[in-house]
Amino acid sequence: MNRPTLFQNLPEKISCRNNDLSALLQSEIGRTVSILFTNNIYFQGTVSSVASHFDNNLLSVVVRSTNFPGAALSFSKVTKENGTVSYAGRIISFQHGDAYEIHQENGEYFFVKKGFYDLVNE
């Protein structure tokens, strides 16, 4: 329960651009990526997994971080039958006590800081 924190110097809420995250879904495994969030916060890493299911209605990507050791960004885009799109994702390290989860507010997406055990049951 006493895991060290990885994101202690980062804000509780980080704005993200949907277009930048959506572009990740077109990445190939092994590609190096750098994503700029607000406040000049970068998430850099290597694409380790890409997936497409249900006639491309569910697209997912996982990026293993190079600048936050042990962390990975998982990001998914869900297209519903009526054509609406939603996003889900998190930045998490199984060795650390903090993480980020994507939340939507007024049509904008943010990474919101969470405790590891708020997201994962061991």
DSSP file (Angstrom, degrees, kcal/mol; ACC not computed):
  #  RESIDUE AA STRUCTURE BP1 BP2  ACC     N-H-->O    O-->H-N    N-H-->O    O-->H-N    TCO  KAPPA ALPHA  PHI   PSI    X-CA   Y-CA   Z-CA
    1    1 A M              0   0    0      0, 0.0     2,-0.7     0, 0.0   116,-0.1   0.000 360.0 360.0 360.0 -17.0    0.0    0.0    0.0
    2    2 A N        +     0   0    0     94,-0.0    95,-0.0     2,-0.0     0, 0.0  -0.468 360.0 159.4-103.4  61.0    3.0    2.3    0.4
    3    3 A R        -     0   0    0     -2,-0.7    93,-0.2     1,-0.1    94,-0.1  -0.553  44.8-108.2 -79.9 145.8    4.1    2.6   -3.2
    4    4 A P        -     0   0    0      0, 0.0    93,-2.4     0, 0.0    94,-0.4  -0.371  35.9-114.3 -67.7 154.6    6.2    5.6   -4.2
    5    5 A T        -     0   0    0     91,-0.2    94,-0.0    92,-0.2    91,-0.0  -0.656  23.9-171.7 -91.8 149.7    4.6    8.2   -6.4
    6    6 A L  S    S+     0   0    0     -2,-0.3     3,-0.3    87,-0.1    -1,-0.1   0.685  84.0  42.8-106.6 -29.5    5.6    8.8  -10.0
    7    7 A F    >   +     0   0    0      1,-0.2     3,-2.0     2,-0.1    -1,-0.1   0.020  69.1 125.0-111.3  25.9    3.6   11.9  -10.8
    8    8 A Q  T 3  S+     0   0    0      1,-0.3    -1,-0.2    90,-0.1    -2,-0.1   0.775  76.3  50.6 -60.0 -28.1    4.0   14.0   -7.6
    9    9 A N  T 3  S+     0   0    0     -3,-0.3    -1,-0.3     2,-0.1    -2,-0.1   0.386  97.6  86.5 -91.5   4.4    5.4   17.0   -9.5
   10   10 A L  S <  S-     0   0    0     -3,-2.0     4,-0.1     1,-0.1    -3,-0.0  -0.716  85.2 -97.9-105.0 155.9    2.5   17.0  -12.0
   11   11 A P        -     0   0    0      0, 0.0    -1,-0.1     0, 0.0     3,-0.1  -0.162  28.2-115.2 -67.8 164.0   -0.9   18.8  -11.6
   12   12 A E  S    S+     0   0    0      1,-0.2   101,-3.3   100,-0.1     2,-0.4   0.761 103.7  33.3 -67.8 -26.2   -4.0   17.0  -10.4
   13   13 A K  E     -A  112   0A   0     99,-0.2     2,-0.5    87,-0.1    99,-0.2  -0.996  67.5-171.2-139.1 128.4   -5.7   17.6  -13.8
   14   14 A I  E     -A  111   0A   0     97,-2.9    97,-3.2    -2,-0.4     2,-0.2  -0.979  19.4-135.3-125.1 122.9   -4.0   17.7  -17.2
   15   15 A S  E     -A  110   0A   0     -2,-0.5    23,-1.7    95,-0.2     2,-0.3  -0.495  24.5-168.2 -72.6 141.7   -5.8   18.9  -20.4
   16   16 A C  E     -A  109   0A   0     93,-2.0     2,-0.6    21,-0.2    93,-0.5  -0.958  21.7-121.5-132.3 153.0   -5.2   16.7  -23.4
   17   17 A R     >  -     0   0    0     -2,-0.3     4,-2.0    19,-0.3     3,-0.4  -0.824  12.6-147.9 -96.1 122.7   -6.1   17.2  -27.1
   18   18 A N  H  > S+     0   0    0     -2,-0.6     4,-3.2     1,-0.2     5,-0.2   0.872  97.4  56.7 -56.2 -39.9   -8.3   14.6  -28.6
   19   19 A N  H  > S+     0   0    0      1,-0.2     4,-1.9     2,-0.2    -1,-0.2   0.894 106.3  49.2 -62.7 -40.1   -6.6   14.9  -32.0
   20   20 A D  H  > S+     0   0    0     -3,-0.4     4,-0.7     2,-0.2    -1,-0.2   0.918 115.5  43.2 -65.7 -43.1   -3.2   14.2  -30.6
   21   21 A L  H >X S+     0   0    0     -4,-2.0     3,-0.8     1,-0.2     4,-0.6   0.902 111.7  53.9 -69.9 -39.9   -4.4   11.1  -28.7
   22   22 A S  H >< S+     0   0    0     -4,-3.2     3,-1.2     1,-0.3     4,-0.3   0.854 100.4  61.6 -62.3 -33.8   -6.5    9.9  -31.7
   23   23 A A  H >< S+     0   0    0     -4,-1.9     3,-1.5     1,-0.3    -1,-0.3   0.810  92.9  65.9 -62.3 -28.6   -3.4   10.1  -33.9
   24   24 A L  H X< S+     0   0    0     -3,-0.8     3,-2.1    -4,-0.7    -1,-0.3   0.826  87.6  68.5 -60.4 -30.7   -1.8    7.5  -31.6
   25   25 A L  T << S+     0   0    0     -3,-1.2    -1,-0.3    -4,-0.6    -2,-0.2   0.660  95.9  54.4 -66.5 -15.0   -4.4    5.0  -32.8
   26   26 A Q  T <  S+     0   0    0     -3,-1.5    -1,-0.3    -4,-0.3    -2,-0.2   0.378  88.0 115.0 -95.1   2.2   -2.8    5.0  -36.3
   27   27 A S    <   -     0   0    0     -3,-2.1     2,-0.3    -4,-0.1    -3,-0.0  -0.257  60.4-131.4 -74.7 159.0    0.6    4.2  -34.8
   28   28 A E    >   -     0   0    0      1,-0.1     3,-2.0    22,-0.0    19,-0.3  -0.813  35.6 -88.6-107.0 151.5    2.6    1.0  -35.5
   29   29 A I  T 3  S+     0   0    0     -2,-0.3    19,-0.2     1,-0.3     3,-0.1  -0.334 114.8  26.9 -57.5 134.8    4.2   -1.2  -32.8
   30   30 A G  T 3  S+     0   0    0     17,-3.1    -1,-0.3     1,-0.3     2,-0.2   0.230  86.9 135.1  95.3 -12.5    7.7    0.0  -32.1
   31   31 A R    <   -     0   0    0     -3,-2.0    16,-2.8    16,-0.1     2,-0.4  -0.469  53.8-130.4 -71.1 138.3    7.1    3.6  -33.1
   32   32 A T  E     -B   46   0A   0     14,-0.2     2,-0.3    -2,-0.2    14,-0.2  -0.769  31.9-175.0 -87.4 132.4    8.5    6.3  -30.8
   33   33 A V  E     -B   45   0A   0     12,-3.0    12,-2.3    -2,-0.4     2,-0.4  -0.908  20.2-162.8-129.8 155.9    5.9    8.9  -29.9
   34   34 A S  E     -B   44   0A   0     -2,-0.3     2,-0.5    10,-0.2    10,-0.2  -0.970  10.3-165.8-138.2 121.3    5.9   12.2  -27.9
   35   35 A I  E     -B   43   0A   0      8,-2.7     8,-2.3    -2,-0.4     2,-0.6  -0.934   9.3-148.5-113.5 125.6    2.6   13.6  -26.8
   36   36 A L  E     -B   42   0A   0     -2,-0.5   -19,-0.3     6,-0.2     6,-0.2  -0.833  17.7-178.2 -95.0 121.2    2.4   17.2  -25.6
   37   37 A F    >   -     0   0    0      4,-3.6     3,-0.5    -2,-0.6     4,-0.5  -0.431  42.9 -67.6 -99.1-177.0   -0.2   17.9  -22.9
   38   38 A T  G >  S+     0   0    0    -23,-1.7     3,-1.1     1,-0.2    -1,-0.3  -0.189 116.7  37.2 -66.3 167.1   -0.9   21.3  -21.4
   39   39 A N  G 3  S-     0   0    0      1,-0.2    -1,-0.2    -3,-0.1     3,-0.1   0.760 130.5 -73.3  61.0  28.8    1.7   23.0  -19.2
   40   40 A N  G <  S+     0   0    0     -3,-0.5     2,-0.6     1,-0.2    -1,-0.2   0.842  86.4 156.0  55.2  37.6    4.5   21.7  -21.4
   41   41 A I    <   -     0   0    0     -3,-1.1    -4,-3.6    -4,-0.5     2,-0.4  -0.852  23.8-163.0 -95.4 123.5    4.1   18.2  -20.0
   42   42 A Y  E     -B   36   0A   0     -2,-0.6     2,-0.5    -6,-0.2    -6,-0.2  -0.862  14.7-161.7-108.0 140.8    5.3   15.5  -22.4
   43   43 A F  E     -B   35   0A   0     -8,-2.3    -8,-2.7    -2,-0.4     2,-0.4  -0.982  21.9-178.3-115.4 115.6    4.6   11.8  -22.4
   44   44 A Q  E     +B   34   0A   0     -2,-0.5    22,-2.8   -10,-0.2    23,-1.0  -0.873  17.8 110.8-116.8 146.9    7.2   10.0  -24.4
   45   45 A G  E     -BC  33  65A   0    -12,-2.3   -12,-3.0    -2,-0.4     2,-0.4  -0.985  56.4 -74.7 177.9-167.7    7.4    6.4  -25.2
   46   46 A T  E     -BC  32  64A   0     18,-2.3    18,-2.6    -2,-0.3     2,-0.4  -0.960  41.7-115.0-121.5 133.4    7.3    3.5  -27.6
   47   47 A V  E     + C   0  63A   0    -16,-2.8   -17,-3.1    -2,-0.4    16,-0.3  -0.526  36.9 171.2 -68.0 122.7    4.1    1.9  -29.0
   48   48 A S  E     +     0   0A   0     14,-2.8     2,-0.3    -2,-0.4    15,-0.2   0.582  60.7  19.2-110.4 -14.4    3.9   -1.6  -27.6
   49   49 A S  E     - C   0  62A   0     13,-1.4    13,-2.4   -21,-0.1     2,-0.3  -0.976  52.0-179.6-157.4 140.9    0.4   -2.7  -28.7
   50   50 A V  E     + C   0  61A   0     -2,-0.3     2,-0.3    11,-0.2    11,-0.2  -0.991  13.2 178.2-136.9 145.7   -2.3   -1.7  -31.1
   51   51 A A  E     - C   0  60A   0      9,-2.4     9,-2.5    -2,-0.3     2,-0.4  -0.998  16.0-168.0-149.4 149.4   -5.7   -3.3  -31.5
   52   52 A S  E     + C   0  59A   0     -2,-0.3     2,-0.3     7,-0.2     7,-0.2  -0.989  19.1 170.4-138.4 127.5   -8.9   -2.9  -33.6
   53   53 A H  E  >> + C   0  58A   0      5,-2.6     5,-1.8    -2,-0.4     4,-0.9  -0.905  51.0  25.5-134.6 161.1  -12.1   -4.8  -32.8
   54   54 A F  T >45S-     0   0    0     -2,-0.3     3,-1.4     1,-0.2    -1,-0.2   0.924 132.4 -46.5  54.8  56.1  -15.7   -4.8  -33.8
   55   55 A D  T 345S-     0   0    0      1,-0.3    -1,-0.2    -3,-0.1    -2,-0.0   0.883 110.7 -54.6  54.7  42.9  -15.3   -3.4  -37.3
   56   56 A N  T 345S+     0   0    0      2,-0.2    -1,-0.3     1,-0.1    -2,-0.2   0.627 109.0 122.4  66.9  16.7  -13.0   -0.7  -36.0
   57   57 A N  T <<5S+     0   0    0     -3,-1.4    22,-2.8    -4,-0.9     2,-0.4   0.639  76.5  43.9 -79.9 -13.5  -15.6    0.5  -33.5
   58   58 A L  E   <S+CD  53  78A   0     -5,-1.8    -5,-2.6    20,-0.2     2,-0.4  -0.952  71.6 175.5-131.8 113.5  -13.0   -0.1  -30.8
   59   59 A L  E     +CD  52  77A   0     18,-2.3    18,-2.7    -2,-0.4     2,-0.3  -0.960   6.9 179.0-118.2 134.8   -9.5    1.1  -31.4
   60   60 A S  E     -CD  51  76A   0     -9,-2.5    -9,-2.4    -2,-0.4     2,-0.3  -0.967  10.9-177.9-138.2 152.2   -6.8    0.8  -28.7
   61   61 A V  E     -CD  50  75A   0     14,-2.2    14,-2.5    -2,-0.3     2,-0.4  -0.992  11.0-155.6-145.5 147.3   -3.1    1.6  -28.3
   62   62 A V  E     -CD  49  74A   0    -13,-2.4   -14,-2.8    -2,-0.3   -13,-1.4  -0.996   8.6-168.4-125.1 131.1   -0.6    1.1  -25.5
   63   63 A V  E     -CD  47  73A   0     10,-2.7    10,-2.9    -2,-0.4     2,-0.5  -0.981  13.8-145.1-120.7 122.2    2.5    3.3  -25.2
   64   64 A R  E     -CD  46  72A   0    -18,-2.6   -18,-2.3    -2,-0.5     8,-0.2  -0.768  29.5-121.6 -86.2 124.5    5.3    2.3  -22.7
   65   65 A S  E     -C   45   0A   0      6,-2.6     5,-0.4    -2,-0.5   -20,-0.3  -0.329  27.3-175.0 -72.7 144.2    6.8    5.5  -21.3
   66   66 A T  S    S+     0   0    0    -22,-2.8   -21,-0.2     3,-0.1    -1,-0.1   0.561  89.9  43.7-105.6 -17.7   10.5    6.4  -21.6
   67   67 A N  S    S+     0   0    0    -23,-1.0   -22,-0.1     1,-0.2    -2,-0.1   0.514 114.9  47.4-107.1  -6.0   10.3    9.6  -19.5
   68   68 A F  S >  S-     0   0    0    -24,-0.3     3,-2.5     3,-0.2    -3,-0.2  -0.770  95.1-136.2-127.1  85.3    8.1    8.1  -16.7
   69   69 A P  T 3  S+     0   0    0      0, 0.0    -3,-0.1     0, 0.0     3,-0.1  -0.113  82.9  10.3 -53.0 127.6    9.9    4.8  -15.9
   70   70 A G  T 3  S+     0   0    0     -5,-0.4    24,-0.5     1,-0.3     2,-0.2   0.219 101.4 119.1  91.9 -13.2    7.5    1.9  -15.5
   71   71 A A  E <   - E   0  93A   0     -3,-2.5    -6,-2.6    22,-0.2     2,-0.3  -0.520  40.9-168.8 -89.3 153.4    4.4    3.8  -16.7
   72   72 A A  E     -DE  64  92A   0     20,-2.0    20,-2.3    -8,-0.2     2,-0.6  -0.995  15.4-141.2-137.6 144.2    2.2    3.0  -19.7
   73   73 A L  E     -DE  63  91A   0    -10,-2.9   -10,-2.7    -2,-0.3     2,-0.5  -0.926  17.0-170.9-101.8 120.7   -0.5    5.0  -21.5
   74   74 A S  E     +DE  62  90A   0     16,-2.7    16,-2.1    -2,-0.6     2,-0.4  -0.963  10.2 177.8-111.0 133.0   -3.4    2.9  -22.6
   75   75 A F  E     -DE  61  89A   0    -14,-2.5   -14,-2.2    -2,-0.5     2,-0.3  -0.999   6.5-176.9-140.4 133.9   -5.9    4.8  -24.8
   76   76 A S  E     -DE  60  88A   0     12,-3.1    12,-2.2    -2,-0.4     2,-0.5  -0.976  14.5-154.0-134.2 146.6   -9.1    3.6  -26.6
   77   77 A K  E     -DE  59  87A   0    -18,-2.7   -18,-2.3    -2,-0.3     2,-0.5  -0.985  13.6-164.3-118.3 126.5  -11.6    5.2  -28.9
   78   78 A V  E     -DE  58  86A   0      8,-3.0     8,-2.3    -2,-0.5     2,-0.6  -0.952   3.8-164.2-115.0 124.6  -15.1    3.8  -28.9
   79   79 A T  E     - E   0  85A   0    -22,-2.8     6,-0.2    -2,-0.5     5,-0.1  -0.942  15.9-148.5-107.9 118.6  -17.5    4.5  -31.8
   80   80 A K    >   -     0   0    0      4,-2.8     3,-2.3    -2,-0.6   -22,-0.0  -0.312  30.1 -99.8 -82.3 167.4  -21.1    3.7  -30.9
   81   81 A E  T 3  S+     0   0    0      1,-0.3    -1,-0.1     2,-0.1    -2,-0.0   0.799 123.5  56.2 -57.8 -30.9  -23.8    2.6  -33.3
   82   82 A N  T 3  S-     0   0    0      2,-0.1    -1,-0.3     1,-0.0    -2,-0.0   0.436 121.5-107.0 -83.3   2.0  -25.2    6.1  -33.5
   83   83 A G  S <  S+     0   0    0     -3,-2.3    -2,-0.1     1,-0.3     2,-0.1   0.323  73.2 138.8  93.6  -8.2  -21.8    7.4  -34.6
   84   84 A T        -     0   0    0     -5,-0.1    -4,-2.8     1,-0.0     2,-0.4  -0.421  41.0-145.0 -71.9 149.6  -20.9    9.2  -31.3
   85   85 A V  E     +E   79   0A   0     -6,-0.2     2,-0.3    -2,-0.1    -6,-0.2  -0.915  18.8 177.3-118.5 139.1  -17.3    8.8  -30.2
   86   86 A S  E     -E   78   0A   0     -8,-2.3    -8,-3.0    -2,-0.4     2,-0.3  -0.954  15.4-143.0-135.7 159.9  -15.9    8.5  -26.7
   87   87 A Y  E     -E   77   0A   0     -2,-0.3     2,-0.3   -10,-0.2   -10,-0.2  -0.908  12.8-176.1-123.6 148.8  -12.4    8.0  -25.3
   88   88 A A  E     +E   76   0A   0    -12,-2.2   -12,-3.1    -2,-0.3     2,-0.3  -0.984  21.2 129.6-138.7 149.3  -11.1    6.0  -22.4
   89   89 A G  E     -E   75   0A   0     -2,-0.3    13,-2.7    13,-0.3     2,-0.3  -0.964  26.4-158.3 176.5 169.1   -7.6    5.7  -21.1
   90   90 A R  E     -EF  74 101A   0    -16,-2.1   -16,-2.7    -2,-0.3     2,-0.5  -0.987  18.5-137.0-158.3 157.5   -5.1    5.9  -18.3
   91   91 A I  E     +EF  73 100A   0      9,-2.3     9,-2.6    -2,-0.3     2,-0.3  -0.990  43.5 160.0-116.6 119.6   -1.5    6.4  -17.5
   92   92 A I  E     -EF  72  99A   0    -20,-2.3   -20,-2.0    -2,-0.5     2,-0.4  -0.989  32.3-161.8-146.2 147.7   -0.4    3.9  -14.9
   93   93 A S  E >   -E   71   0A   0      5,-0.5     3,-1.3    -2,-0.3   -22,-0.2  -1.000  16.4-148.2-127.5 129.5    2.6    2.2  -13.4
   94   94 A F  T 3  S+     0   0    0    -24,-0.5   -23,-0.1    -2,-0.4   -24,-0.1   0.528  99.4  56.3 -75.5  -3.6    2.2   -1.0  -11.4
   95   95 A Q  T 3  S+     0   0    0    -25,-0.2     2,-0.3   -92,-0.0    -1,-0.2   0.481 102.0  65.8-100.7  -4.8    5.2    0.0   -9.3
   96   96 A H  S <  S-     0   0    0     -3,-1.3   -91,-0.2   -93,-0.2    -3,-0.2  -0.777  73.2-132.0-123.2 162.9    3.8    3.3   -8.2
   97   97 A G  S    S+     0   0    0    -93,-2.4    19,-2.7    -2,-0.3     2,-0.3   0.433  83.5  61.4 -94.3  -1.2    1.0    4.6   -6.1
   98   98 A D  E     + G   0 115A   0    -94,-0.4    -5,-0.5    17,-0.3     2,-0.3  -0.877  54.0 163.5-126.7 161.1   -0.4    7.3   -8.4
   99   99 A A  E     -FG  92 114A   0     15,-2.4    15,-3.1    -2,-0.3     2,-0.4  -0.931  28.7-119.0-158.3 173.6   -2.0    7.2  -11.9
  100  100 A Y  E     -FG  91 113A   0     -9,-2.6    -9,-2.3    -2,-0.3     2,-0.4  -0.973  19.7-168.2-126.1 145.5   -4.0    9.3  -14.3
  101  101 A E  E     -FG  90 112A   0     11,-2.0    11,-2.9    -2,-0.4     2,-0.3  -0.991  27.0-113.1-131.6 141.4   -7.4    8.5  -15.8
  102  102 A I  E     + G   0 111A   0    -13,-2.7     2,-0.3    -2,-0.4   -13,-0.3  -0.549  36.8 177.5 -75.5 133.4   -9.2   10.2  -18.7
  103  103 A H  E     - G   0 110A   0      7,-2.9     7,-2.8    -2,-0.3     2,-0.4  -0.968  21.7-133.5-131.6 149.7  -12.4   12.1  -17.8
  104  104 A Q  E     + G   0 109A   0     -2,-0.3     2,-0.4     5,-0.2     5,-0.2  -0.882  22.6 175.6-106.1 135.7  -14.6   14.2  -20.0
  105  105 A E  E >  S- G   0 108A   0      3,-3.1     3,-2.1    -2,-0.4    -2,-0.0  -0.957  72.0 -21.6-138.5 119.2  -16.0   17.6  -18.9
  106  106 A N  T 3  S-     0   0    0     -2,-0.4     3,-0.1     1,-0.3    -1,-0.0   0.867 127.3 -48.9  51.4  43.9  -18.0   19.8  -21.2
  107  107 A G  T 3  S+     0   0    0      1,-0.3     2,-0.3     0, 0.0    -1,-0.3   0.407 119.1 106.5  80.6  -3.0  -16.7   18.0  -24.4
  108  108 A E  E <   - G   0 105A   0     -3,-2.1    -3,-3.1   -91,-0.0     2,-0.4  -0.820  62.0-135.6-108.7 150.8  -13.1   18.3  -23.3
  109  109 A Y  E     +AG  16 104A   0    -93,-0.5   -93,-2.0    -2,-0.3     2,-0.3  -0.861  22.8 178.7-109.1 140.9  -10.9   15.4  -22.1
  110  110 A F  E     -AG  15 103A   0     -7,-2.8    -7,-2.9    -2,-0.4     2,-0.6  -0.970  30.5-126.5-135.0 148.2   -8.6   15.6  -19.1
  111  111 A F  E     -AG  14 102A   0    -97,-3.2   -97,-2.9    -2,-0.3     2,-0.5  -0.887  31.9-161.6 -90.0 124.9   -6.2   13.2  -17.4
  112  112 A V  E     -AG  13 101A   0    -11,-2.9   -11,-2.0    -2,-0.6   -99,-0.2  -0.931  19.8-115.9-113.1 130.3   -7.2   13.3  -13.7
  113  113 A K  E     + G   0 100A   0   -101,-3.3     2,-0.3    -2,-0.5   -13,-0.3  -0.402  40.9 173.1 -68.5 136.0   -4.8   12.1  -11.0
  114  114 A K  E     - G   0  99A   0    -15,-3.1   -15,-2.4    -2,-0.1     2,-0.3  -0.889  35.8-100.5-134.5 163.6   -5.9    9.1   -9.1
  115  115 A G  E >>  - G   0  98A   0     -2,-0.3     3,-1.5   -17,-0.2     4,-0.8  -0.636  35.0-118.4 -81.2 148.0   -4.5    6.7   -6.5
  116  116 A F  H >> S+     0   0    0    -19,-2.7     4,-1.9     1,-0.3     3,-1.3   0.904 115.3  50.8 -52.6 -45.5   -3.3    3.4   -7.9
  117  117 A Y  H 34 S+     0   0    0    -20,-0.3    -1,-0.3     1,-0.3   -19,-0.1   0.574  97.9  67.0 -76.5  -8.3   -5.8    1.5   -5.8
  118  118 A D  H <4 S+     0   0    0     -3,-1.5    -1,-0.3     1,-0.1    -2,-0.2   0.734 115.5  29.1 -73.4 -24.0   -8.7    3.7   -7.0
  119  119 A L  H << S+     0   0    0     -3,-1.3     2,-0.4    -4,-0.8    -2,-0.2   0.702 121.4  47.0-107.1 -26.5   -8.1    2.1  -10.4
  120  120 A V     <  -     0   0    0     -4,-1.9     2,-0.5    -5,-0.2    -1,-0.2  -0.963  56.8-157.9-128.6 133.8   -6.8   -1.4   -9.7
  121  121 A N              0   0    0     -2,-0.4    -3,-0.0     1,-0.1    -4,-0.0  -0.946 360.0 360.0-105.2 125.1   -7.8   -4.1   -7.3
  122  122 A E              0   0    0     -2,-0.5    -1,-0.1    -5,-0.0    -5,-0.0   0.440 360.0 360.0 -95.7 360.0   -5.1   -6.6   -6.5
